[in-house]
Structure formats: structure tokens, C-alpha cells
Amino acid sequence: MYRAWKFLSEYSLLLIIGAGVALIWANISPESYHALVEFTLWENAPVGHLHIDPEGHGHRTLTIHYLINDMLMALFFAIAGKEVWEAIALPDGSLRGKKAVTPLIATMGGMLGPVTVYLLGAAALGKFALLANGWAIPTATDIAFSYLVGRLVFGAGHPAVMFLLLLAIADDAAGLVILAIFYPQGDLAPAWLLLSFGAAIAVWFLANRLPRMLDASRPALPASTFVLQKLSFWPYLIAGAASWYGFHQAGIHPALGLLPIIPAIPHSDVEFGFFAEEEEHQTDLLNTIEHRLKSPVEAILFLFGLANAGVEFSAIGEATWLVFLGLVIGKPLGIAAMGWIAARPLGFGLPVGMRMSDLLVLGCVAAIGFTVSLFVAGVAFPPGPVQDAAKMGALFSFAAAAIAIAAGKLVRVKRQALPAAI
């Protein structure tokens, strides 16, 4: 059973299974599917979708969809945020120094390209006003699936795989900023962010800094040991709940609500990066929390796929093709163009063993949007035909895997295995 679960989680198959079940269910019995997803768990709840009646009075409804997308998915974005934080903040972080410049510039192209294709397409269709708000949907790169396809195309030891991971991490960071700034949930009330950042500062001082101050002259470190062994992650869980509520009340998507707490959690000074085996042996509290969250988050991703991928094939429309073309055309061209500028005219170069033609193939791999594209589609458009059409475009982005494999064969990518252990 453990091996089966490990296989499912490593390859994110639970997300695919959830999405597949939703797609089949929604096309066989759409009424029962939507009845489940929008099932009300709590009427007049303190959190949930806000409904305003004709008299101007508001009440919130907690549905299964809200529970999954706005509450449980906060754990997914916390794990993504942890990797971004380590890559940027730690001395050996993968997004620090000259080695990250070309991937960062290529990431800009991987976002500007899809946006350009999407918006030009919307304008050409004469539906700019209707569709323009979905511009961010094709900017996403699904890290897990892109990594797996990248290993398949290039081989696990090819420098393009690490380049892809750096690009995907930067893409994630930009995506979090886009969600927070451009897709607020309701009226903005930024004063509530004082609760979120206040909780982060308070837990950092009380559960992190203060114990170290008390142990300054005590070699046995009794205060730090007590906090670590007796309190463990509980102070950060409480702070996380307060931060999530602050984002909820501020009108910023609450799925991002745990991000301010991440820098407050004690962490290692070494960052190995996504999918590195060494990460499994890190025992600092931040990595320990991540290890404990991985299995629950995989189950949450199954629920996310189930709750968001239930689109009827009849929903295919203009938004479908705009999202799809933004991903499979705009992203590869943007990455290749900006990567070339960074590597050649600006002189930052490419990793040893990586060719310019590999950039275009890498861009095809990065065009798999899926998870985050589905999420953004759900907030860019209100429920209805346009949102469903945009989600179908995110699902179609799986075709980028086949395009990447074909492109790899066309430019004769030389697969490289990991070096043998000595």
C-alpha cells in the first residue's frame, strides 16, 4: 500500500484521476456533479461565498467548492510558497546569483508570450471586454507535470531539467503575486492584512526569536527545546489560521493566506530544491511540516481536480482556444526569445551542456498549465460558460507533453542520465 501511495503521489496521479473523474461525471450527469460540488455545508457561515440580497444585506455560504478551493488549497500554495521562499531567501537559494538570471528572464518571456497571444486573440475575435480578464490563465506552469515530462524528454541528468525547475519556481512566485494583486475576492479591505502580518511577526517572535534570546547564555537550550518538542507546529497553525482569516476579510484570495507565516517558521540554511532526495532528510521545522503535509496535499489535489475539472465538452469555445494557444504557442516562443536575449546579447549564457534549441523544447514542456491554470480560471471568470471554456483550455494543455516530446526528437535532444553514484 505504501509503494502504491508513493507512486501515486510522486507522479501527481491523484490530481489527474480527480480531474478525469470530474470530466466524465460532468458529461454523463452534470446535474448530480454540480449538486455535489456546490453542496452547502453551512448557511450563514463566518467564511464562504458572500451573497448580497436585494435589500443589501449580506451572508456567507460555505460550500464544498469553497472548502476545497479557498481553504484546503491554502496548504498546496503553502508548500509552493515554501519552495519559493527558500529559493529566494537562503544564501544558496536557486533563485539567487548569476545562475538564476537567464531562467528568470526566460520566465518573463514565458509569461509575456502567453499574455500577448491571449489578448491579441481576444481582440481579433472582437471579444476583448468579455475575455480579457483571463489573461493570466495561460501564464502558469504546472511544476510537477512539467518536471516529469522534462525528465522524459531530456533525461534526469540534463541541465535543462534544473533550468526548467528554476523557471517553474519563478513562475510560481509571479503567479502568487498575480493572484493577490489582480484577482481580489470582493471589495478590498487592506487593513485586515495587519492581522495576517501581525500574526506572522507575533509567532516569529514568541515561538522563534524569544526562545533563542532566553537561551543565549544556556548551552542546554531549554526554552528552544521546549518550544520545539512540546509546542511543535501548533503556534504556527494558530498564526496560519489568523493569517488566512485576514486574507479572507481583506478581499485577497484566501488560498494565499498562509504565505506570510512561512518566513516565520524555523528553517534550514540549505536549500536542495523541488524533488531533491536530500530534502527528505531535512529535520528543521519548516521541512518537517512540509513532509507531513505532502500526503494530505496530494489528497487535496485529488479533490481540487474533482471540484474544478468537471467541464462539459459542449463548453468548448473561444476562451478554450485562447488559453490553449497562449500556453502551447506563447509560452515556448516567449521562453525561447527571452532566454536567447539573456544568454546571448546580455551575455549571461546557458548552463554547460544546454543548447539554444533546448530552450524551445523546454518552453513546450513548461506549457503544461493544468493545476494553477485551472485555479486562475476559477477566479478570473464567474461560474458559467466562459469559465468552463477557459478550464477546458487548461485541461487541453496536457497536449504540450506530446508537443514537447515531438520537438525534442525534431531538434535531436541528447538525453542525459544522472551520473552514477560513486
N, C-alpha and C positions, 0 to 999 in steps of 0.2 A: 504493500500500500504506500509506503514512504517513497519508493522509487517511482511509482506511478504519479504521485503528487509532485515530486521533484521535476519529473519530465513535463508535466502539465504547466507548472509554474515557470520553469526556465524558458519555455517556448511560448509563454503567454497564451496557451491554447484555451484557457478558460474564457478569456475575453472573446476569442474567435467563436467558441462554442455558444456563448451567450448571445453574440450578435447573430449567429446562424439560426439559433432557436427563435430569436425575435423576428428575424426576416421571414422565416417560414410561417410562424404563428400569425404575424400581421397580414400575410397574404392569404391564409386559409380562413382565419376567423378574426378579422380586425376588431369587431365589437368586443369580444372577450379579452383580446390583448390590451386594448386601450382602457377597458374597465379595470383591469388589474393594475396597470401602470399608474393610472390616475386615481386609484382607490384611496379614499380619505381615511387616514389613520386617526386624525384628531381635528375636529372642528373647533374654531375659536382658540387655536393654539398660540403659545407665545412666539413661535417661529413658524415659518412656512410661507406659502404664496399669499400675497396681500390682495384682498378683494375689496373694492370700494363700491358700496351700494349707491343707488340714485340720490339718497339724502346726504351722501358724502361721508358716511360712517364706514370705517374700515375694520376688517377682521382677517385673521390669518388661518390658512388651512394647511395642515401637514399631510402631504400625500406620499405614497411610496416613491414617486418620481423625485420629489423634493428631498426625501430622506436619502436617496441614493446620490443624486447629482450635487446637492448643496451641502450635505452633512458628511456622508461616508466618503465621498471623493476628496474631501479635505485631507484624508490620510494619504491618498495617492499623490496629491500635489505636495504634501509634506515631504515624502520620500524624494520626489523630483527636486524640491527646493533644497533638501539636504545636500544632494549631489552638486547643485549649482553653487551653494554656499561654500562648500569645501573647495570646489574648483577655483573660486574667485578669492576666497579669504586666506587660505592656508599658504604658507611660504612656498610649498612645492605644488601648488594647485595647477591643474592642467590648463586653466584659462589665464595664467599669469606669464609674463615674459614674452620674448620674441617668438617662441614656438607656437603661441596661440594666435599670432597676428593674422596669418593667412587664413586659418579656419574662421576667425571672427569676421574678417572682411568677406569671405565666401558666404558666411551666414547672412550678412546684409544682402548679398545678391540673392540668396535663397529665400529671402522674404520680399524684397522689392520686385523680383521677377514674377512670382505668383500674383502679387497685388496688381502689378501693371497689366498682366494678361486678364485677370478677373475684371478689373474696372474698364479696360478698353472693350472687352467683350460685352459687358453690361451696357456701355454707351452705344456700341454698334447695334445691339438689339433694341435700342430705344427704351430700355427699362432701367436706366441708371438709378432713378429715385427709388424704385421698388427693390432693387437687388444690391445697391452699393454697400449697405451695412454688413454684407457678408464678406467684405474684402479680406478679413483676417483668417477666414476658414482655411484657405489653401496655403497659408504660411507655415502650418505645423509640420513637424517631423515626428513620427512615432519612433521613439528611441529603441524599444525592444525589437520590433519587427525590422526596422532598418538595420539594426546590428546583426540580426540573424541572416538577413538577405546579403548584407555586406560580407559576412564571413563566407557565405556560399559563393559569391561572385569573385571575391579577391583572395579568399583563404584567410585563416585566422592570423597568420603572421605578416600579412601585407600592411605596410604603413598607412594605406588608405583607410583601413578599419579604424585605427586610432584617430585619424583625421576626421572620419565620419562621426565618431563619438564626441570629439571636441565640438564639432559643428552642431550636433544634436543637443548637447548641453547648453551651448549658447542660444540655440533656437528655443529651448525650454525657458531660459531666463527671459528672453524677449517676449515669449508668449505669455508669461505670467504678468509682465508689465502691461502688455496689450489688454489682457483680460481685465486688469484692475482699472486701467485708465479709460478705455474706450467702450467697455461693456458693463457699466454700472447697473445694479439691480434696483430700479426705482429711484426716488429722489435722493440726491447725495446729502449726507449729514456728516461731514468730515470730522466734526467734534468727537464723534463716537470712536474715532481711531485712537484717541487718547487712552481709551480703555484697553485697546489692543497693545499699543506700545508701552503703556504703563504696566500692564501685566507682564510683558517681556522684561522690562527693566527690573520690576519687583522680584520676579522669580530668579533672574540672573544674580541680583544682589543677595537675596535671602538664602537661596539654595546653592549658590556657586561661589560668589565672591566673599560673602561674610564668613562661611566656614573656613576658607583659606586664611582670612585675616585672623580668625581666632586660633588657628593652628600655626601661626607664624613662628612661635617660639616653642612649639611642642612637636618633637620628632615623630611621635606616635600618630599624629594627625587624628585625634579623637573626634573632632567636630565633623571633618570631612568624611571620615569613615562612617559616622552615624548617619549623616545625610545620604550617603551613597547606599548603605546597606539597609537602613530602616525606612527611609523615605523613598529612595529609588526614583522612579519616574513620576510619582504622584504629584509633586508640586508643579511639574511641567504639564501634566494632564489638566490640572485645575487652571493653570495660566492659559493653556491652549483653549479650554472651553470659554474663558473670558475673552480671549482674543477673537475667537470665532464669532462670538455674540457681538463684539464691537464692529467687525466687518459687516455682519448681518444688518445691524442698525445703521451703519454708515452708508449703506446702499452699494457697497462694493461686494463683488461676488463672494459669498461666504466660504466657498470651496478653497479660497486662498487664505482663509482666516488663521491657519496655523503657522504661516510663514514667519511672522515676527518672532515667534518663540524659538525657532531653530538656532539662531546665533547665541541664545542664552544657555543652551544645553552644553555641558562639558563634552569636549570632543578631542579626538586625536590631532596631533600636529602633522600627521602624514595622511595624504590622500592618494588612494590607489585607483580610484575611478570606477565607473559603471562596469559591472560584470567581472571585475578583477577578483580572482580567487582569494587574494590576500585580504580583501575586505571582510571575508567571513571570519577571520581570526582577530579582528579588531575588537577590543573589550571596553572601550570608552562608552560612556552612557549614550551618546548620540548614535553610535553604530549599534549598540545593544538594542536600542529602541527600534532602529531600522530593521534589524534581524527579526525582531518579534512581530513587526508589522507586515513583513513580506507575505506571509501566508494569508492573513486576513485581507490584505490589499488585493491579492490575486482573486480571492472570492468576491471582493467588492467589484473588481473589473468584470467578472462574470455578470454580476447584477447590472453594472453600467451598460455592458453590451446588450443585455436583455431589455433594459429600460429605454435605450436610445436608438437601437438599430432596427426597430420594428417599423419599417417603411414599406408601404405598398408599391409594387413595381409601377403602378399607374401614376405614381407621384413624380416620375422622371420628367424633368422639364429644363428650362433654361439654366436655373441655378445648378442643376446636376452637372451640366457640361462646363459651366464657368469654373466650378470648384475643381472638376476633374482636369480640365486643360490648364488651369492655374498650377496644379500640382505637377502634372506629367510633362508640361512644356515650360512653364515659367520657372519652376524651381531648378531643373537641370541647367537651363540656359543662364539663369541668374547666378548660380553657384560657379559654373564654368567661367563666365565672363568676369565676375568679381574676383574669383580665385586666380585667374590669369593676371589681372591687374595687380593683385597683391604680390604674386610670385615673380612676375617679370618686370613691368615698369617700376613698381615700388621696391623691388629687389628683396622681398622677404623670403622668396623661394618656397619650395615644396620639400616635404620630408624625403630623405635619401631613399631611393628606390621607387618613388612615385612619379609618374609621368603626367604631362598636361592632359593627355587623353583620358587618364584615370579620373580626372575631375568631372568630366561629363558623365561618366558611368556612375561615379559617386553621387552626383546630383540626381540621377534616375533612382538610385536606392533611397535617397533622402525624400523622394516624392511620395513615399507611403505616409499619408497623414493619419488616417484612421482615428485612434483614440482621442487625441486633442482636437482634431478637426471635427469629430462628432460633437465634442463638448462645446466648441465655439459655435457650431451651427445651432446648438440648442439655446444659446443666449443671443445670437445675432439676429434671429428672426423669431417672431411669436409663433406658437404652435399653429400649424396649418400647412397648406400645400407648398409654400416657398421653403419653409424649414425642412419639410420632408424631402423635397427635391435636393436641397443642399446636403442633407445627410446621405442621400444616395450617392452623391458625388464623392463624399468622404469614403464610403464603402467601396466605390469603384477604384479608389486609389491603390487597392491591392494589385491592380494591373501593373503598377510601377515595378513590381518584383519581376514579372516576366520581361518587361521592357529593359530592366537593368541587366538581367541575365543575357538577353539578346545583344545588348550594347557591349557587354563585356566580351562576348565572343567576336563581335564585329571588330573591336579595336585590339583584340588579342591580349586581353589582360592575362598576366602571368600569375597564377595563383601561388601563394606562398604559405606554407605551413608554419606553425610555431616552431622555434628551434628546439631540438631535443634537449631534455634535461640532462645535465652532466652528473 
